[in-house]
C-alpha cells in the first residue's frame, strides 16, 4: 500500500470514539490516478495524520486497510463516509 505521489484533499469527517475523544478522517484523491483515494486520520495527539486505507472510486477492487484498521468496528462506517466524499468531489 504505497503512499507515494501527490494527493488532493477532498474533505473530511470526524468520529466520536468515546470519553469525549474524536478522530478526524481526511479523504484525498491521487493526482496521478483519479480513481485512487486514501483515507488518513488524525487522533489529535500531535503526530499528524497517518494512513488508514486506500480505495478506488468507483470501486474496482477491495479497500486496502492498514493492519490496525482491518476488521475494526468503525471501518465500515469510515469507508461509507469516505466513498461519499470521493463521489461528491
QUIJORA-V874331 format. One record per residue. N is the residue number from 1. PHI is phi in radians with two decimals (999 if undefined). OMEGA is omega in radians with two decimals (NA if undefined). D_LAST is the distance of its C-alpha to the last C-alpha in Angstrom with 2 decimals. Layout:
# QUIJORA-V874331
n = <N:N>
phi = <PHI:PHI>
omega = <OMEGA:OMEGA>
d_last = <D_LAST:D_LAST>
This chain:
# QUIJORA-V874331
n = <1:2:3:4:5:6:7:8:9:10:11:12:13:14:15:16:17:18:19:20:21:22:23:24:25:26:27:28:29:30:31:32:33:34:35:36:37:38:39:40:41:42:43:44:45:46:47:48:49:50:51:52:53:54:55:56:57:58:59:60:61:62:63:64:65:66:67:68:69:70:71:72:73:74:75:76:77:78:79:80:81:82:83:84:85:86:87:88:89>
phi = <999:-1.51:-1.83:-1.10:1.82:-1.79:-2.29:-1.92:-1.22:-1.84:2.86:-2.76:-2.72:-2.14:-2.30:-1.36:-1.97:1.70:0.97:1.40:-1.55:-2.36:-1.99:-1.71:-1.90:-2.02:-1.99:-2.32:-1.98:-1.20:-1.39:-1.53:-2.44:-1.16:-1.47:-1.60:-2.30:-2.39:-2.02:-2.14:-2.35:-2.22:-1.50:1.29:-1.76:1.56:-1.55:1.41:-1.20:-2.27:-1.19:-1.90:-2.84:-2.21:-2.59:-1.93:-2.44:-1.16:-1.20:-2.11:-2.70:-1.15:-1.11:-1.80:-1.49:-1.11:-0.91:-1.13:-1.77:-1.12:1.52:-1.10:-1.12:-1.46:-0.98:-1.04:-1.21:-1.10:-1.09:-1.03:-1.16:-1.13:-1.13:-1.09:-1.13:-1.09:-1.17:-1.24:-1.63>
omega = <-3.07:3.08:-3.05:3.13:-3.14:-3.09:3.10:3.13:3.13:-3.10:-3.12:3.10:3.14:3.07:3.05:-3.14:3.09:3.13:3.12:-3.13:3.14:3.04:3.09:3.11:3.13:3.10:-3.08:3.11:3.08:3.07:3.12:-3.11:-3.01:3.06:-3.08:-3.12:3.03:3.06:3.02:3.10:3.12:-3.12:3.11:-3.12:3.13:-3.14:-3.08:-3.09:3.06:-3.06:3.08:-3.07:3.02:-3.13:3.05:3.08:0.11:-3.04:3.06:-3.13:3.10:3.09:-3.14:-3.14:2.95:-3.08:-3.12:-3.10:-3.12:-3.13:3.09:-3.10:3.11:-3.00:-3.14:3.13:3.10:3.12:3.14:-3.13:-3.14:3.12:3.11:3.10:-3.14:3.14:-3.12:-2.97:NA>
d_last = <22.82:22.27:20.29:21.31:19.19:16.60:13.37:10.53:9.85:6.45:8.62:11.79:14.36:18.12:20.77:24.41:26.76:29.97:32.62:30.21:28.10:24.32:21.94:18.64:15.90:13.26:10.27:9.95:9.19:12.40:13.06:15.78:14.20:10.52:11.29:12.69:11.29:13.57:14.42:16.89:18.98:21.29:24.37:25.55:28.65:28.31:27.37:23.76:20.78:21.66:20.07:19.77:18.21:16.48:14.82:13.38:10.66:12.04:15.00:17.82:19.67:20.50:18.67:20.78:21.82:23.93:27.42:27.45:24.46:25.52:26.98:26.29:26.30:23.00:21.17:20.30:18.72:16.85:15.47:14.58:12.65:10.87:9.96:8.78:6.28:5.37:5.58:3.78:0.00>
